[in-house]
Amino acid sequence: MTVTEDSPVLIAGGGIGGLAAALALTRQGFKVKVLEQAPVIGEIGAGIQLGPNAFHAFDALGVGEKTRSRAVYTDYMVMHDAIDEYQVGMIPTGEAFRQRFGNPYAVIHRMDVHTALLEGAQETGQVEILTSARVTHIEQDANQVTVFDQHGNAHSGQALIGADGVKSVVREKFVNDPARVTGHVVYRAVVDKKDFPENLQWNAASIWVGPNCHLVHYPLRGGEQYNVVVTFHSRETEEWGVRDGSKEEVQSYFEGICPKARQLIDLPKSWRRWATADREPIAQWSFGRATLLGDAAHPTTQYMAQGACMAIEDAVTLGEALRVHDNDLAKAFDLYQRARVARTARIVLSGREMGRIYHAKGVERLVRNDLWRGRSPERFYDAVEWLYGWNVSNCLSAASH
């Protein structure tokens, strides 16, 4: 079979990045076939944070309203020292923030983002989604890409977008680089409002930073639930993966934490445990008719709270690259990669540095606590302009020099 104009673009992975890519492609007139390895289309995890850049991207994909209706809009972001409750820094995310960046800061359940993108994709009528379809083998020539799933079925298309996450099979085929296991373990849980301490029920993205550990909490689903995330440096030799966590393990790590923050550790009845990793940034994502997107392209630690945002930005940028090159896939893949490599690498590298700042101890902790003393909201906004100032009109600008 030869590939024709109406054959689909294949997307490996039906998560946030894959569905965002599907929407971007349909807006350029492509048909899309999504291959998802899980038996049902869905999203695991708990809450995520959405910067203004994410809302610019959602609007570009036509799902801005669907996402906005499910999000909780925070009044501020705040960092406290988990030992003595000192307020290290606070960034208001109210009206002045919205004026500056054109969109709000919000927190949302991962599933709600996924649902908004899935609804958008289904409404196009141009997206076919296959579940229980794990990519095992990829072949391509000058005209087409053929992907084989674990059942031996062949799927052919004009191109392949590898949006298959941190353990990407597509990346393994073309890059095959090792993961960089951090030794940092993340526990995540969602707690109902009635069980959440009243003295922490803030409408904020809140972080408590401590020696070799930190704790995060923020409201979800109209404030009816709270997301709780705790991170610590493991005593064990970790392997990258997700499993159920134990209350005993998590409670054994937070020595010397003030009682107010310590409440968070005692709350959840059940935890999911992530042993985290990233990879060294790479300069090449596109390989013939295949390219990488989201965590497959630039897996990062969670410290910048931008993993999902970057995947959605990738999708929008890919769509824009196709638009300016009249859907010439080879030219668009090259432009997309050049527009995205430095920005996403900055997230990966900044994440590593932010993890160090969060987990400072001794004199380094004192330096951390002094970093932002007396800083005005406007100076905070200047510092995050590179991150939150992204939008569709400037998304290709990094490729122009």
ZAMI-949384 format. One record per residue (C-alpha): residue number from 1; x, y, z. Coordinates in steps of 0.1 Angstrom, whole numbers, plus 5000, padded with zeros to 4 digits. Example, Ala and Ser with C-alpha at 12.3 -4.5 7.8 and 13.67 -1.06 7.14 Angstrom:
% residues 2
REC     k     c1     c2     c3
REC     1   5123   4955   5078
REC     2   5137   4989   5071
//
This chain:
% residues 401
REC     k     c1     c2     c3
REC     1   5000   5000   5000
REC     2   5013   5035   4992
REC     3   5004   5064   5013
REC     4   4981   5089   4998
REC     5   4971   5125   5008
REC     6   4942   5111   5028
REC     7   4961   5085   5048
REC     8   4964   5094   5085
REC     9   4992   5107   5106
REC    10   4999   5081   5132
REC    11   5004   5091   5169
REC    12   5019   5067   5194
REC    13   5003   5075   5227
REC    14   4968   5088   5237
REC    15   4978   5109   5267
REC    16   4978   5147   5270
REC    17   5005   5152   5244
REC    18   4991   5127   5219
REC    19   4956   5141   5220
REC    20   4969   5177   5218
REC    21   4989   5167   5187
REC    22   4959   5150   5172
REC    23   4939   5183   5176
REC    24   4968   5203   5161
REC    25   4970   5180   5131
REC    26   4932   5180   5124
REC    27   4932   5217   5124
REC    28   4957   5215   5095
REC    29   4934   5191   5076
REC    30   4951   5158   5085
REC    31   4933   5126   5095
REC    32   4948   5111   5126
REC    33   4951   5076   5140
REC    34   4961   5073   5177
REC    35   4976   5041   5190
REC    36   4972   5039   5228
REC    37   4988   5010   5247
REC    38   4964   5010   5276
REC    39   4931   4991   5274
REC    40   4911   5023   5280
REC    41   4918   5058   5270
REC    42   4925   5078   5301
REC    43   4950   5095   5323
REC    44   4966   5085   5356
REC    45   4980   5108   5382
REC    46   4964   5136   5402
REC    47   4967   5174   5399
REC    48   4988   5195   5375
REC    49   4995   5232   5373
REC    50   4987   5252   5342
REC    51   5006   5284   5335
REC    52   4992   5311   5311
REC    53   5012   5295   5283
REC    54   4991   5264   5286
REC    55   4959   5284   5282
REC    56   4973   5301   5251
REC    57   4979   5266   5238
REC    58   4944   5253   5247
REC    59   4928   5282   5229
REC    60   4949   5275   5198
REC    61   4937   5239   5198
REC    62   4900   5250   5203
REC    63   4896   5236   5238
REC    64   4902   5267   5258
REC    65   4866   5269   5272
REC    66   4865   5231   5279
REC    67   4896   5234   5300
REC    68   4888   5267   5317
REC    69   4854   5253   5329
REC    70   4872   5225   5348
REC    71   4902   5245   5363
REC    72   4906   5261   5397
REC    73   4922   5296   5394
REC    74   4947   5303   5421
REC    75   4952   5337   5439
REC    76   4990   5332   5443
REC    77   5019   5308   5443
REC    78   5038   5305   5476
REC    79   5069   5289   5490
REC    80   5075   5283   5527
REC    81   5104   5268   5545
REC    82   5092   5235   5559
REC    83   5113   5237   5590
REC    84   5104   5271   5604
REC    85   5074   5282   5582
REC    86   5094   5312   5568
REC    87   5077   5325   5537
REC    88   5105   5323   5511
REC    89   5086   5339   5482
REC    90   5050   5347   5471
REC    91   5039   5355   5435
REC    92   5003   5369   5432
REC    93   4985   5353   5403
REC    94   4954   5376   5403
REC    95   4945   5404   5380
REC    96   4979   5420   5375
REC    97   4993   5386   5366
REC    98   4965   5380   5341
REC    99   4971   5414   5325
REC   100   5008   5407   5322
REC   101   5005   5373   5306
REC   102   4971   5374   5290
REC   103   4959   5343   5309
REC   104   4955   5330   5344
REC   105   4974   5305   5365
REC   106   4954   5275   5374
REC   107   4954   5240   5389
REC   108   4934   5211   5375
REC   109   4931   5173   5377
REC   110   4951   5156   5349
REC   111   4920   5137   5339
REC   112   4901   5169   5333
REC   113   4928   5182   5309
REC   114   4927   5148   5292
REC   115   4889   5148   5289
REC   116   4888   5183   5274
REC   117   4914   5172   5247
REC   118   4896   5139   5241
REC   119   4862   5156   5236
REC   120   4879   5181   5212
REC   121   4895   5153   5193
REC   122   4863   5133   5191
REC   123   4843   5163   5179
REC   124   4865   5167   5148
REC   125   4854   5134   5134
REC   126   4889   5130   5120
REC   127   4906   5112   5149
REC   128   4905   5074   5152
REC   129   4917   5060   5186
REC   130   4928   5024   5190
REC   131   4933   5011   5225
REC   132   4954   4981   5236
REC   133   4977   4990   5207
REC   134   5013   4992   5220
REC   135   5039   5001   5194
REC   136   5065   4974   5191
REC   137   5082   4980   5157
REC   138   5085   5009   5133
REC   139   5095   5009   5096
REC   140   5096   5038   5072
REC   141   5107   5046   5037
REC   142   5106   5078   5016
REC   143   5068   5077   5013
REC   144   5053   5062   5045
REC   145   5057   5050   5080
REC   146   5044   5016   5092
REC   147   5040   5009   5128
REC   148   5034   4973   5142
REC   149   5015   4968   5174
REC   150   5019   4939   5199
REC   151   4993   4919   5181
REC   152   5012   4920   5148
REC   153   4988   4945   5132
REC   154   5004   4970   5108
REC   155   4993   5006   5108
REC   156   5005   5028   5079
REC   157   5005   5066   5076
REC   158   5021   5097   5062
REC   159   5041   5103   5094
REC   160   5045   5092   5130
REC   161   5044   5114   5161
REC   162   5060   5097   5191
REC   163   5040   5110   5220
REC   164   5044   5078   5240
REC   165   5057   5093   5272
REC   166   5087   5090   5294
REC   167   5094   5054   5283
REC   168   5089   5061   5246
REC   169   5093   5031   5222
REC   170   5096   5056   5194
REC   171   5125   5074   5211
REC   172   5141   5041   5219
REC   173   5141   5031   5182
REC   174   5157   5064   5170
REC   175   5177   5076   5200
REC   176   5180   5047   5225
REC   177   5196   5069   5252
REC   178   5196   5060   5289
REC   179   5172   5075   5314
REC   180   5188   5095   5342
REC   181   5172   5082   5374
REC   182   5172   5110   5400
REC   183   5168   5090   5432
REC   184   5139   5114   5440
REC   185   5107   5097   5448
REC   186   5073   5115   5444
REC   187   5042   5104   5463
REC   188   5009   5118   5450
REC   189   4974   5116   5464
REC   190   4940   5134   5463
REC   191   4922   5143   5495
REC   192   4886   5154   5500
REC   193   4881   5188   5514
REC   194   4864   5175   5545
REC   195   4896   5156   5554
REC   196   4920   5184   5545
REC   197   4934   5207   5573
REC   198   4915   5240   5574
REC   199   4947   5260   5581
REC   200   4961   5248   5548
REC   201   4929   5254   5526
REC   202   4946   5281   5506
REC   203   4935   5290   5470
REC   204   4971   5287   5460
REC   205   4998   5265   5445
REC   206   5017   5260   5477
REC   207   5051   5244   5483
REC   208   5069   5236   5516
REC   209   5107   5232   5510
REC   210   5128   5211   5533
REC   211   5162   5193   5535
REC   212   5161   5166   5508
REC   213   5124   5169   5505
REC   214   5094   5191   5497
REC   215   5056   5191   5500
REC   216   5030   5206   5476
REC   217   4993   5212   5479
REC   218   4966   5230   5460
REC   219   4928   5228   5455
REC   220   4911   5207   5427
REC   221   4876   5204   5412
REC   222   4862   5236   5426
REC   223   4880   5232   5459
REC   224   4861   5200   5467
REC   225   4894   5181   5468
REC   226   4931   5189   5474
REC   227   4961   5176   5456
REC   228   4989   5165   5479
REC   229   5024   5158   5465
REC   230   5055   5150   5486
REC   231   5090   5144   5473
REC   232   5120   5130   5490
REC   233   5155   5116   5482
REC   234   5152   5079   5485
REC   235   5175   5057   5507
REC   236   5170   5029   5481
REC   237   5185   5025   5447
REC   238   5156   5035   5426
REC   239   5144   5022   5392
REC   240   5122   5044   5371
REC   241   5085   5035   5376
REC   242   5051   5039   5393
REC   243   5036   5017   5420
REC   244   5014   5020   5451
REC   245   5032   5037   5480
REC   246   5032   5029   5517
REC   247   5022   5053   5544
REC   248   5051   5040   5566
REC   249   5077   5047   5539
REC   250   5066   5083   5533
REC   251   5063   5091   5570
REC   252   5098   5079   5576
REC   253   5114   5106   5555
REC   254   5102   5139   5570
REC   255   5123   5145   5601
REC   256   5123   5180   5615
REC   257   5094   5193   5594
REC   258   5071   5218   5612
REC   259   5038   5204   5624
REC   260   5018   5225   5600
REC   261   5034   5210   5569
REC   262   5037   5176   5585
REC   263   4999   5173   5585
REC   264   5001   5167   5548
REC   265   5020   5135   5552
REC   266   4995   5120   5576
REC   267   4964   5127   5554
REC   268   4961   5103   5525
REC   269   4947   5069   5529
REC   270   4965   5057   5498
REC   271   4994   5070   5478
REC   272   5008   5064   5443
REC   273   5046   5063   5442
REC   274   5067   5076   5413
REC   275   5105   5070   5411
REC   276   5114   5099   5388
REC   277   5139   5103   5360
REC   278   5147   5126   5331
REC   279   5170   5124   5302
REC   280   5198   5146   5288
REC   281   5183   5170   5263
REC   282   5189   5161   5227
REC   283   5191   5184   5196
REC   284   5174   5160   5172
REC   285   5138   5149   5176
REC   286   5129   5143   5139
REC   287   5140   5112   5120
REC   288   5126   5110   5085
REC   289   5088   5108   5087
REC   290   5089   5104   5125
REC   291   5092   5130   5153
REC   292   5090   5131   5191
REC   293   5066   5152   5212
REC   294   5060   5158   5249
REC   295   5077   5135   5275
REC   296   5091   5113   5247
REC   297   5111   5143   5234
REC   298   5121   5160   5267
REC   299   5112   5140   5298
REC   300   5118   5162   5328
REC   301   5114   5161   5366
REC   302   5084   5178   5381
REC   303   5100   5208   5397
REC   304   5090   5234   5371
REC   305   5054   5222   5370
REC   306   5055   5224   5332
REC   307   5056   5188   5319
REC   308   5020   5188   5305
REC   309   5022   5224   5295
REC   310   5053   5217   5273
REC   311   5036   5188   5256
REC   312   5006   5210   5247
REC   313   5030   5237   5235
REC   314   5048   5212   5214
REC   315   5015   5202   5197
REC   316   5006   5238   5189
REC   317   5041   5246   5176
REC   318   5040   5215   5153
REC   319   5006   5226   5139
REC   320   5021   5261   5133
REC   321   5051   5246   5116
REC   322   5028   5226   5093
REC   323   5008   5257   5085
REC   324   5037   5279   5075
REC   325   5052   5250   5053
REC   326   5018   5242   5037
REC   327   5018   5208   5054
REC   328   5052   5197   5040
REC   329   5060   5172   5067
REC   330   5098   5171   5063
REC   331   5101   5209   5064
REC   332   5076   5212   5093
REC   333   5093   5186   5114
REC   334   5126   5204   5110
REC   335   5111   5238   5119
REC   336   5092   5223   5149
REC   337   5123   5208   5163
REC   338   5144   5240   5159
REC   339   5116   5260   5176
REC   340   5113   5237   5206
REC   341   5147   5222   5215
REC   342   5162   5250   5235
REC   343   5130   5259   5253
REC   344   5122   5224   5264
REC   345   5159   5218   5273
REC   346   5157   5249   5295
REC   347   5128   5233   5314
REC   348   5147   5200   5319
REC   349   5178   5218   5331
REC   350   5159   5244   5352
REC   351   5140   5215   5368
REC   352   5172   5200   5380
REC   353   5184   5233   5395
REC   354   5150   5240   5410
REC   355   5151   5205   5427
REC   356   5184   5215   5443
REC   357   5170   5248   5455
REC   358   5139   5232   5470
REC   359   5159   5205   5488
REC   360   5187   5228   5502
REC   361   5201   5222   5536
REC   362   5226   5238   5559
REC   363   5240   5272   5546
REC   364   5226   5265   5512
REC   365   5191   5266   5528
REC   366   5198   5300   5543
REC   367   5209   5313   5508
REC   368   5177   5298   5493
REC   369   5156   5316   5520
REC   370   5173   5349   5512
REC   371   5170   5346   5474
REC   372   5138   5365   5469
REC   373   5136   5387   5500
REC   374   5118   5419   5492
REC   375   5112   5411   5456
REC   376   5081   5428   5441
REC   377   5055   5410   5421
REC   378   5066   5428   5390
REC   379   5102   5415   5394
REC   380   5088   5380   5398
REC   381   5068   5385   5366
REC   382   5099   5396   5348
REC   383   5117   5365   5359
REC   384   5091   5342   5345
REC   385   5084   5361   5313
REC   386   5104   5336   5293
REC   387   5081   5308   5305
REC   388   5047   5323   5307
REC   389   5051   5348   5278
REC   390   5049   5320   5252
REC   391   5019   5321   5228
REC   392   5010   5310   5192
REC   393   5023   5342   5176
REC   394   5058   5338   5190
REC   395   5060   5299   5192
REC   396   5082   5296   5161
REC   397   5105   5326   5169
REC   398   5133   5305   5184
REC   399   5138   5288   5150
REC   400   5145   5321   5132
REC   401   5181   5325   5143
//
